[in-house]
Amino acid sequence: MKFTASARMGAVLSLVAAMGGCMLPGGGGLVSVMFITREPPPERVEVVSTRPNEESVWIGGHWSAHGNDYAWVRGRWERPEQGKTEWQNGKWEHEQRGWYYTEGHWR
């Protein structure tokens, strides 16, 4: 059975709504946003391992949405994307619907 693009998008939006999130326009199309009703826990203190090479940048760990709860994502060393040199950390923000995470990115 074939579905039209609008039927597929309707199914995706219904699924996201059922999961407590929403779809918002983003730079590359629609972005899924999950809201959590309680504030994220304090950041964990991480032991930073030895830099694997001169180019790598440490990207600290962060709390990620896991249903209506949080799961810790460990920090890691990563090489910058071509033409980028600095990592902008992600952050949790609060609004009327709850807490949501804005992903980190290279700049």
DSSP file (Angstrom, degrees, kcal/mol; ACC not computed):
  #  RESIDUE AA STRUCTURE BP1 BP2  ACC     N-H-->O    O-->H-N    N-H-->O    O-->H-N    TCO  KAPPA ALPHA  PHI   PSI    X-CA   Y-CA   Z-CA
    1    1 A M              0   0    0      0, 0.0     2,-0.3     0, 0.0     0, 0.0   0.000 360.0 360.0 360.0 132.3    0.0    0.0    0.0
    2    2 A K        -     0   0    0      0, 0.0     2,-0.4     0, 0.0     0, 0.0  -0.767 360.0-158.2 -99.2 143.3    1.4    3.4   -1.0
    3    3 A F        -     0   0    0     -2,-0.3     2,-0.1     4,-0.0     0, 0.0  -0.929  17.9-121.1-118.1 144.5    0.9    6.5    1.2
    4    4 A T     >  -     0   0    0     -2,-0.4     4,-2.3     1,-0.1     5,-0.2  -0.353  31.3-107.5 -74.2 163.1    1.1   10.1    0.0
    5    5 A A  H  > S+     0   0    0      1,-0.2     4,-2.6     2,-0.2     5,-0.2   0.892 121.7  51.8 -58.6 -40.2    3.6   12.5    1.6
    6    6 A S  H  > S+     0   0    0      1,-0.2     4,-2.2     2,-0.2    -1,-0.2   0.864 108.7  50.5 -68.0 -34.1    0.8   14.3    3.4
    7    7 A A  H  > S+     0   0    0      2,-0.2     4,-2.0     1,-0.2    -2,-0.2   0.909 111.4  48.3 -68.0 -41.2   -0.5   11.0    4.8
    8    8 A R  H  X S+     0   0    0     -4,-2.3     4,-2.3     2,-0.2    -2,-0.2   0.926 112.0  49.0 -63.1 -44.2    3.0   10.0    6.0
    9    9 A M  H  X S+     0   0    0     -4,-2.6     4,-2.8     1,-0.2     5,-0.2   0.898 109.2  52.9 -63.4 -39.8    3.4   13.5    7.7
   10   10 A G  H  X S+     0   0    0     -4,-2.2     4,-2.2     1,-0.2    -1,-0.2   0.901 109.5  49.1 -60.5 -40.8    0.0   13.2    9.3
   11   11 A A  H  X S+     0   0    0     -4,-2.0     4,-2.2     2,-0.2    -2,-0.2   0.912 111.7  48.6 -65.0 -42.8    1.0    9.8   10.8
   12   12 A V  H  X S+     0   0    0     -4,-2.3     4,-2.7     2,-0.2     5,-0.2   0.938 111.9  48.8 -62.5 -47.6    4.3   11.2   12.1
   13   13 A L  H  X S+     0   0    0     -4,-2.8     4,-2.4     1,-0.2    -1,-0.2   0.884 111.1  50.7 -61.8 -38.8    2.6   14.2   13.7
   14   14 A S  H  X S+     0   0    0     -4,-2.2     4,-2.2    -5,-0.2    -1,-0.2   0.913 111.2  48.3 -64.2 -42.5    0.1   11.9   15.3
   15   15 A L  H  X S+     0   0    0     -4,-2.2     4,-1.4     2,-0.2    -2,-0.2   0.930 112.5  47.5 -63.3 -46.6    2.8    9.7   16.7
   16   16 A V  H  <>S+     0   0    0     -4,-2.7     5,-2.4     1,-0.2     4,-0.3   0.915 111.8  50.6 -62.8 -42.9    4.8   12.6   18.1
   17   17 A A  H ><5S+     0   0    0     -4,-2.4     3,-1.4     1,-0.2    -1,-0.2   0.901 108.7  52.1 -61.5 -41.0    1.7   14.2   19.7
   18   18 A A  H 3<5S+     0   0    0     -4,-2.2    -1,-0.2     1,-0.3    -2,-0.2   0.796 106.8  54.4 -65.3 -27.8    0.9   10.8   21.3
   19   19 A M  T 3<5S-     0   0    0     -4,-1.4    -1,-0.3    -3,-0.3    -2,-0.2   0.431 122.4-105.1 -87.1   0.4    4.4   10.7   22.7
   20   20 A G  T < 5S+     0   0    0     -3,-1.4    15,-1.0    -4,-0.3    -3,-0.2   0.636  86.6 100.1  89.7  14.2    4.0   14.1   24.3
   21   21 A G  E   < -A   34   0A   0     -5,-2.4     2,-0.3    13,-0.2    -1,-0.3  -0.433  55.9-140.2-115.9-168.4    6.2   16.1   21.9
   22   22 A C  E     -A   33   0A   0     11,-2.8    11,-3.3    -2,-0.2     2,-0.5  -0.969  15.6-116.9-150.5 165.6    5.6   18.4   18.9
   23   23 A M  E     -A   32   0A   0     -2,-0.3     9,-0.2     9,-0.2     7,-0.1  -0.927  32.8-179.0-108.3 128.7    7.0   19.1   15.5
   24   24 A L  E     -A   31   0A   0      7,-2.8     7,-3.7    -2,-0.5     2,-0.2  -0.921  35.2 -98.1-124.2 150.8    8.4   22.5   14.8
   25   25 A P  E     +A   30   0A   0      0, 0.0     5,-0.3     0, 0.0     2,-0.2  -0.469  49.1 176.5 -65.7 136.7   10.0   24.1   11.7
   26   26 A G  E >   -A   29   0A   0      3,-4.0     3,-1.4    -2,-0.2     5,-0.0  -0.729  46.8 -83.0-130.2-178.3   13.8   23.9   11.8
   27   27 A G  T 3  S+     0   0    0      1,-0.3     3,-0.1    -2,-0.2     4,-0.0   0.816 128.3  32.1 -58.2 -34.5   16.6   24.9    9.5
   28   28 A G  T 3  S-     0   0    0      1,-0.2     2,-0.3     2,-0.0    -1,-0.3   0.136 130.6 -72.3-112.0  20.7   16.5   21.6    7.6
   29   29 A G  E <  S-A   26   0A   0     -3,-1.4    -3,-4.0     2,-0.0     2,-0.2  -0.951  93.3  -1.5 127.4-149.4   12.7   20.9    7.8
   30   30 A L  E     -A   25   0A   0     -2,-0.3     2,-0.4    -5,-0.3    -7,-0.0  -0.575  60.8-156.0 -81.4 142.9   10.6   19.8   10.7
   31   31 A V  E     -A   24   0A   0     -7,-3.7    -7,-2.8    -2,-0.2     2,-0.4  -0.967  14.3-128.9-119.8 132.6   12.3   19.1   14.1
   32   32 A S  E     -A   23   0A   0     -2,-0.4     2,-0.5    -9,-0.2    -9,-0.2  -0.667  24.2-167.4 -81.1 131.9   10.8   16.9   16.7
   33   33 A V  E     -A   22   0A   0    -11,-3.3   -11,-2.8    -2,-0.4     2,-0.5  -0.985   4.4-161.4-123.6 125.4   10.7   18.4   20.2
   34   34 A M  E     -A   21   0A   0     -2,-0.5    67,-0.4   -13,-0.3     2,-0.4  -0.906   8.8-151.7-105.6 131.8   10.0   16.4   23.3
   35   35 A F        -     0   0    0    -15,-1.0     2,-0.4    -2,-0.5    65,-0.2  -0.846   5.0-161.9-103.5 139.2    8.8   18.2   26.4
   36   36 A I  B     -B   99   0B   0     63,-2.2    63,-3.2    -2,-0.4    32,-0.1  -0.968  15.4-141.8-119.6 136.9    9.5   16.9   29.9
   37   37 A T  S    S+     0   0    0     -2,-0.4     2,-0.3    61,-0.2    -1,-0.1   0.680  78.9  57.4 -77.4 -18.1    7.4   18.1   32.8
   38   38 A R  S    S-     0   0    0     30,-0.2    61,-0.2    61,-0.1    -2,-0.1  -0.835  92.6 -94.2-116.9 156.5   10.1   18.3   35.4
   39   39 A E        -     0   0    0     -2,-0.3    -1,-0.1     1,-0.1    -2,-0.1  -0.259  47.2-102.7 -62.3 144.6   13.4   20.2   35.5
   40   40 A P        -     0   0    0      0, 0.0    -1,-0.1     0, 0.0     3,-0.1  -0.346  40.9-104.1 -65.9 151.3   16.5   18.2   34.4
   41   41 A P        -     0   0    0      0, 0.0    22,-0.1     0, 0.0     3,-0.1  -0.192  50.4 -77.5 -65.6 166.3   18.9   16.9   37.1
   42   42 A P        -     0   0    0      0, 0.0     0, 0.0     0, 0.0     0, 0.0  -0.316  59.8 -90.9 -61.6 150.7   22.2   18.7   37.8
   43   43 A E        -     0   0    0     -3,-0.1     2,-0.2     1,-0.1    19,-0.1  -0.282  43.6-118.4 -58.8 147.4   25.0   18.0   35.3
   44   44 A R        -     0   0    0     -3,-0.1     2,-0.5     1,-0.0    17,-0.1  -0.599  20.9-116.6 -85.4 151.4   27.2   15.1   36.2
   45   45 A V        -     0   0    0     -2,-0.2     2,-0.4     2,-0.0    -1,-0.0  -0.791  37.5-163.0 -86.3 127.4   30.9   15.6   36.8
   46   46 A E        -     0   0    0     -2,-0.5     2,-0.6    15,-0.1    14,-0.0  -0.866  21.1-127.4-115.2 146.8   32.8   13.7   34.2
   47   47 A V        -     0   0    0     -2,-0.4     2,-0.6     1,-0.0    -2,-0.0  -0.831  29.3-138.6 -87.7 120.9   36.4   12.6   34.0
   48   48 A V        -     0   0    0     -2,-0.6     3,-0.1     1,-0.0    12,-0.0  -0.716  16.9-139.8 -85.9 121.9   37.8   13.8   30.7
   49   49 A S        -     0   0    0     -2,-0.6     2,-0.1     1,-0.2    -1,-0.0  -0.186  38.3 -70.0 -72.8 170.7   40.0   11.2   29.1
   50   50 A T        -     0   0    0      1,-0.1    -1,-0.2     2,-0.1     0, 0.0  -0.381  57.7-101.9 -64.0 135.6   43.2   12.0   27.3
   51   51 A R        -     0   0    0      1,-0.2    -1,-0.1    -3,-0.1     3,-0.1  -0.395  26.2-147.2 -59.4 127.4   42.7   13.9   24.0
   52   52 A P  S    S-     0   0    0      0, 0.0     2,-0.3     0, 0.0    -1,-0.2   0.759  73.1  -8.4 -73.2 -23.6   43.2   11.3   21.2
   53   53 A N  S >  S-     0   0    0      1,-0.0     3,-0.5     3,-0.0     0, 0.0  -0.969  76.0 -94.8-162.9 169.9   44.7   13.9   18.7
   54   54 A E  T 3  S+     0   0    0     -2,-0.3    -1,-0.0     1,-0.2    -3,-0.0   0.796 117.3  52.0 -63.5 -31.2   45.3   17.6   18.3
   55   55 A E  T 3  S+     0   0    0      2,-0.0    -1,-0.2    24,-0.0    23,-0.1   0.755  85.0 104.8 -80.6 -24.9   42.1   18.3   16.3
   56   56 A S    <   -     0   0    0     -3,-0.5     2,-0.4    23,-0.2    23,-0.2  -0.231  52.6-157.8 -67.6 146.2   39.7   16.7   18.7
   57   57 A V  E     -D   78   0C   0     21,-2.8    21,-2.0    19,-0.0     2,-0.4  -0.961  21.8-116.5-121.9 138.3   37.4   18.8   20.9
   58   58 A W  E     -D   77   0C   0     -2,-0.4     2,-0.6    19,-0.2    19,-0.2  -0.620  23.3-163.4 -77.0 128.1   35.8   17.6   24.1
   59   59 A I  E     -D   76   0C   0     17,-3.1    17,-2.3    -2,-0.4    29,-0.0  -0.952  21.6-134.0-111.2 109.9   32.0   17.5   24.0
   60   60 A G        -     0   0    0     -2,-0.6    13,-0.0    15,-0.2    14,-0.0  -0.156  22.3 -99.9 -65.1 156.2   30.6   17.3   27.5
   61   61 A G        -     0   0    0    -17,-0.1     2,-0.3    14,-0.1    13,-0.2  -0.190  41.5-174.4 -68.9 166.4   27.9   14.9   28.5
   62   62 A H  E     -E   73   0D   0     11,-1.8    11,-2.8     9,-0.1     2,-0.4  -0.983  31.5 -93.9-157.0 161.9   24.3   16.0   28.9
   63   63 A W  E     -E   72   0D   0     -2,-0.3     2,-0.3     9,-0.2     9,-0.2  -0.695  41.2-160.1 -81.0 132.8   20.9   14.8   30.0
   64   64 A S  E     -E   71   0D   0      7,-3.1     7,-2.2    -2,-0.4     2,-0.2  -0.832  25.4-100.3-112.2 151.3   18.8   13.5   27.1
   65   65 A A  E     +E   70   0D   0     -2,-0.3     2,-0.3     5,-0.2     5,-0.2  -0.526  37.3 177.2 -70.1 134.2   15.0   13.1   27.0
   66   66 A H  E >   -E   69   0D   0      3,-2.7     3,-0.8    -2,-0.2     2,-0.4  -0.767  66.1 -58.3-139.2  89.0   13.9    9.5   27.5
   67   67 A G  T 3  S-     0   0    0     -2,-0.3    -1,-0.1     1,-0.2   -48,-0.0  -0.616 117.3 -25.7  68.5-128.9   10.1    9.4   27.5
   68   68 A N  T 3  S+     0   0    0     -2,-0.4    -1,-0.2    -3,-0.1     2,-0.2  -0.123 134.5  64.7-104.0  35.2    9.1   11.7   30.3
   69   69 A D  E <  S-E   66   0D   0     -3,-0.8    -3,-2.7   -33,-0.1     2,-0.3  -0.750  82.3-102.2-140.5-173.9   12.4   11.2   32.1
   70   70 A Y  E     -E   65   0D   0     -5,-0.2     2,-0.4    -2,-0.2    -5,-0.2  -0.900  20.4-169.5-121.8 147.5   16.1   11.8   31.6
   71   71 A A  E     -E   64   0D   0     -7,-2.2    -7,-3.1    -2,-0.3     2,-0.3  -0.999  28.5-117.7-133.3 136.8   19.0    9.6   30.6
   72   72 A W  E     -E   63   0D   0     -2,-0.4     2,-0.6    -9,-0.2    -9,-0.2  -0.574  19.2-158.2 -78.1 131.8   22.7   10.6   30.8
   73   73 A V  E     -E   62   0D   0    -11,-2.8   -11,-1.8    -2,-0.3    -1,-0.0  -0.960  24.5-126.3-107.6 118.9   24.7   10.8   27.5
   74   74 A R        -     0   0    0     -2,-0.6   -15,-0.0   -13,-0.2   -28,-0.0  -0.256  23.5-106.7 -67.4 150.1   28.4   10.5   28.3
   75   75 A G        -     0   0    0    -14,-0.1     2,-0.3   -17,-0.0   -15,-0.2  -0.212  41.1-175.0 -68.4 165.8   30.8   13.1   27.0
   76   76 A R  E     -D   59   0C   0    -17,-2.3   -17,-3.1   -19,-0.1     2,-0.4  -0.990  29.2-107.2-158.9 159.7   33.2   12.3   24.1
   77   77 A W  E     +D   58   0C   0     -2,-0.3     2,-0.3   -19,-0.2   -19,-0.2  -0.772  42.4 174.4 -88.9 138.7   36.1   13.6   22.0
   78   78 A E  E     -D   57   0C   0    -21,-2.0   -21,-2.8    -2,-0.4    -2,-0.0  -0.999  31.7-121.3-147.2 144.4   35.1   14.5   18.4
   79   79 A R        -     0   0    0     -2,-0.3   -23,-0.2   -23,-0.2     3,-0.1  -0.668  42.7-105.7 -81.6 139.2   36.8   16.1   15.4
   80   80 A P        -     0   0    0      0, 0.0     3,-0.1     0, 0.0    -1,-0.1  -0.221  36.3-100.4 -61.4 152.6   35.2   19.3   14.2
   81   81 A E    >   -     0   0    0      1,-0.2     3,-2.4     2,-0.1    26,-0.0  -0.381  59.6 -75.2 -65.1 153.5   33.1   19.3   11.1
   82   82 A Q  T 3  S+     0   0    0      1,-0.3    -1,-0.2    -3,-0.1     3,-0.1  -0.278 121.3  12.7 -56.5 131.0   35.0   20.7    8.1
   83   83 A G  T 3  S+     0   0    0      1,-0.3     2,-0.3    -3,-0.1    -1,-0.3   0.421 109.1 101.8  82.3  -0.9   35.3   24.5    8.3
   84   84 A K    <   +     0   0    0     -3,-2.4    -1,-0.3     1,-0.1     3,-0.1  -0.838  38.2 171.9-114.2 152.2   34.1   24.6   11.9
   85   85 A T        +     0   0    0     -2,-0.3     2,-0.4     1,-0.2    -1,-0.1   0.548  57.0  60.0-132.7 -16.8   36.3   25.0   15.0
   86   86 A E        -     0   0    0    -29,-0.0    21,-2.8     2,-0.0     2,-0.5  -0.945  63.3-139.9-127.8 139.6   34.1   25.5   18.0
   87   87 A W  E     -F  106   0E   0     -2,-0.4     2,-0.7    19,-0.2    19,-0.2  -0.847  11.7-153.3 -96.4 126.6   31.4   23.3   19.7
   88   88 A Q  E     -F  105   0E   0     17,-3.1    17,-1.9    -2,-0.5   -29,-0.0  -0.894  25.5-126.6 -96.8 114.2   28.3   25.1   21.0
   89   89 A N        -     0   0    0     -2,-0.7     2,-0.0    15,-0.2   -30,-0.0  -0.215  18.9-117.0 -60.9 148.1   26.9   23.0   23.9
   90   90 A G        -     0   0    0     14,-0.1     2,-0.3    11,-0.0    13,-0.2  -0.290  34.6-159.0 -72.2 169.4   23.3   22.0   23.8
   91   91 A K  E     -C  102   0B   0     11,-1.9    11,-2.8    -2,-0.0     2,-0.4  -0.997  19.4-120.4-155.1 150.8   21.0   23.3   26.5
   92   92 A W  E     -C  101   0B   0     -2,-0.3     2,-0.3     9,-0.2     9,-0.2  -0.761  33.6-173.0 -88.5 134.8   17.8   22.6   28.3
   93   93 A E  E     -C  100   0B   0      7,-3.0     7,-2.6    -2,-0.4     2,-0.4  -0.912  12.6-137.3-128.4 156.8   15.2   25.4   28.1
   94   94 A H  E     +C   99   0B   0     -2,-0.3     2,-0.3     5,-0.2     5,-0.2  -0.912  27.4 154.3-119.2 140.9   11.8   25.8   29.8
   95   95 A E  E >   -C   98   0B   0      3,-2.3     3,-1.5    -2,-0.4    -2,-0.0  -0.845  61.2 -72.9-146.1-175.4    8.5   27.1   28.4
   96   96 A Q  T 3  S+     0   0    0      1,-0.3     3,-0.1    -2,-0.3    -2,-0.0   0.818 128.4  50.4 -55.2 -37.1    4.9   26.7   29.3
   97   97 A R  T 3  S-     0   0    0      1,-0.2     2,-0.3     3,-0.0    -1,-0.3   0.629 120.7 -97.3 -79.9 -13.4    4.7   23.1   27.9
   98   98 A G  E <   - C   0  95B   0     -3,-1.5    -3,-2.3   -63,-0.1     2,-0.3  -0.945  60.7 -24.1 136.7-157.1    7.7   22.0   29.9
   99   99 A W  E     +BC  36  94B   0    -63,-3.2   -63,-2.2    -2,-0.3     2,-0.3  -0.746  54.1 178.6 -96.3 140.8   11.5   21.5   29.4
  100  100 A Y  E     - C   0  93B   0     -7,-2.6    -7,-3.0    -2,-0.3     2,-0.4  -0.981  22.5-124.7-142.2 154.7   13.0   20.8   26.0
  101  101 A Y  E     - C   0  92B   0    -67,-0.4     2,-0.6    -2,-0.3    -9,-0.2  -0.839   8.2-155.7-106.7 132.2   16.6   20.2   24.7
  102  102 A T  E     - C   0  91B   0    -11,-2.8   -11,-1.9    -2,-0.4   -69,-0.0  -0.934  31.5-122.1-102.1 118.8   18.3   22.2   22.0
  103  103 A E        -     0   0    0     -2,-0.6     2,-0.1   -13,-0.2   -15,-0.0  -0.180  21.7-113.4 -61.6 149.3   21.0   20.1   20.5
  104  104 A G        -     0   0    0    -14,-0.1     2,-0.3   -17,-0.0   -15,-0.2  -0.331  38.9-176.1 -73.0 164.4   24.7   21.2   20.5
  105  105 A H  E     -F   88   0E   0    -17,-1.9   -17,-3.1    -2,-0.1     2,-0.3  -0.990  27.9 -99.2-159.6 161.2   26.3   22.0   17.1
  106  106 A W  E      F   87   0E   0     -2,-0.3   -19,-0.2   -19,-0.2   -22,-0.0  -0.614 360.0 360.0 -83.0 144.0   29.6   23.0   15.5
  107  107 A R              0   0    0    -21,-2.8   -20,-0.2    -2,-0.3    -1,-0.1   0.314 360.0 360.0-141.2 360.0   30.2   26.6   14.5
